[in-house]
Each structure stands twice: as structure tokens, then as C-alpha cells.
Amino acid sequence: IRHTLNTDHSLSGSLFRSKGEVEYDDTNAFGGAITDVHTSSATLSKFSLASDNRLAEIWQSKLQLAQGGDNAKSYLNGVENASFKTTSRQITWQNTLAVHTDGNVLLGLEKLKQQVASDIAFTQTDRQINSLFAGYTSNYGAHQMQTNVRQDRYSDFGKANTGLLGYGYAITDTLRATASTSTAFKAPTFNDLYYPVFGNPNLKGERSRNREVGLRYANGNQQLNVIYFDTHFRDLIAADSSNITNIKKARIDGIELSYAGQFVNTGIKAAYTRQNPRDELTNLPLLRRAKSFANLSITQQMQSWRVAGEAQHSGSRVDGDIMTFSRVTLSSYTLLNLVADYKISQRLNLSMRVDNLLNKDYMLAHGYNTLGRTVLIGLSSQQ
């Protein structure tokens, strides 16, 4: 919901809530009876409020407050045996300054507080992160520049400095070469650290460095991108055969191809990635990461109707066997989806979606089934 006060000021808000329930069998791997019935429920919620304000001719400000929650409960034979409730509260103040015709400066502050409540005794139940960030983007003729820096101060993991440096050069009016280098930091979640059996309280924060070079073609309604990427990880947070661990040195490098085109009322989008995810010390492939995956969608607009077909493909992946923890291979899979939207009026829209149209059996994690054919119907209203 957005309310415009005048040309320089507006208020907006959003609200989201979903609830899901799951039932699964016991594999007898952890001492339970095969006849035991395990169920779980998860409720996700989020709301945010934002104020967008033009405080001066060159100064655009955005202040946002947000809160999110994840309330999960598990049951054994109908009796609750575990509960987890995580809450995140965040405030962000972002300022964009148009310092000259072809350049913008970004300045911002952010504060995030995370809390967890559970009937399981976590060693730590809250975390606070204070952040500062700044950036600069500019265009000088055929040259484009982008610089970003960020500092996050974690109450439990200390200080993390990250940044990005990017450059683009317009070779012609339709062809542009790009290059960038960036760093990132990822702190373990509370579940990564303390979840019973699988948690690891000795986890370190994950650090990474990414480099990309690419060519980007854009002409009218046609876009084609070719990107080479190379990401090095230190202390990658990942699941091994039995718990969460740090992989001391890991690397993922590869090529990504993407295309987007519009032909009157028909739109086409396609993407393909070929990569090599691996542990650099053992040269073993990283778990649950395919070496190749692709997406294709074709959309057709027909007056008040918009229909689309989607195809998603993933190559085979290595995982840990749920019973023996030895390495196994998960088969490749291809999914087909259908989407349809109908514009009832200027403000009202009906949407329908069928995922996994052919009811394909496949696994993202060994021993865990995925959803079969699912049908989603929604009704949305816009002011």
C-alpha cells in the first residue's frame, strides 16, 4: 500500500504471512520407530513501513522499518516436541545524492536485531548488527563506474568490511564490456550454530571474493549477456554428510549466458549456467550444487490474458546419503510450469500457476521428497 502526500513525499507499507504444514516418515536413522508420524508447521510473517522523501533538489531519502518472524513447531505422533521462533527487527536509512548530472552518491545506516526463542537451550539467543554503507555511480561518456563499501559490526562475530568495484565500457551503442570485483561476508544463522544434532557452535563467518567479466548486448527489445564469474570462498558454510561445517577453501567458477527478447506480444527469456563448484583442498565437488542448470520461459499477451510456460533444468548433484552419510549422486531433473494472469479490471487481477506440471519425482536433498504438482490461485488488487 502506498499513499502519496505530494510530489516529494510518500508513505508505504507491506504485509506478508504464510503458513505451511509438512508430514514425513521416520527413516529409523535416529532411533525412532518406523511407524512414528512426524509433522511440522511453519508460519512466516513480515511487515514493513517506509517513508520516501525528497529533502532537497539533489537529496532523496528513504527510511524503512521492518520486522520478520519465523515460527516453527514439530510434532511426534501428534504431540509437540520442539519449537523455534526467530524474530528480526530492522531499521534502514538510505540517502541518494545527485552530486552532478551523471553521478550519484549513496549513504546509509542500518541496524538489525535478531532473536530466537526455543524450548531447546541455545547458547546464544540474540544478535545485533550495526552497519554503515556508501556508494558512488557515474557515467562519463562511454565509461561507467560503480564503487560500494560497507561495514557490518556483529555483536558475536566482530567487524566485517566488504566492497565492490565495477567498470563498464560502451564499445558501440549496443555492445558493452563490464568487469567487477567484490567481497562478501556471511555470518552463520542461529540454527547453523545451535540446532540439535546438526548445529555447529564452532562455525566461523564465511568470506568470499568474486570477480566477473562480461559482454552485454542490447538492441531495442533484444538483450544478450555473456558473463564469466570466479568466486573464492574462505570458511564456506555448508552441510556435509552429518552437520553444518566450514570448508576452509572453496571455489565456484563458470560461465552464464542469458537472453531476453520481446516480439510484439511474445516474450522469451532464457538462461544457462555452466560452473565448477569444488573444495579446493580435496578437489571434491561441493554438495547439492549442480555443474549446469538452465531456465526458459515464453510469455504470450492476449488482450486481458497473459499466459506463460516455463522450463527449469538442473544437472546431477552430489549429496550425503541420509542413512550412511556416504556420497551419492542426485539425478538431474527438468520441471515444466504453467502461469496465467487475467486482468479483471484496472485494479483487480486473477493469477493462476501450476508448478511441476508433469508431477516429476526428484530430490533436492537425499532422502527428502519434494512437492509434486501444485496449483496456486491468487487475487490481487492495486490502487
Secondary structure, DSSP 8 states (H G I E B T S, - for coil): -EEEEETTEEEEEEEEEEEEEEEEE--STTS--TT-EEEEEEEEEEEEEEEEEEEETTEEEEEEEEEEEEEEEEEETTEEEEEEEEEEEEEEEEEEEEEETTEEEEEEEEEEEEEEEESS--S--EEEEEEEEEEEEEEETTEEEEEEEEEEEETTTEEEEEEEEEEEEESSSSEEEEEEEEEEEE---HHHHHSTTT--TT---EEEEEEEEEEEEEETTEEEEEEEEEEEEEEEEEE-SSSEEEEEEEEEEEEEEEEEEEETTEEEEEEEEEEEEEETTT--B-TT--SEEEEEEEEEEETTEEEEEEEEEE--EEEE-TTT--EEEE--EEEEEEEEEEE-SSSEEEEEEEESTT-----SBTTB----SEEEEEEEE--
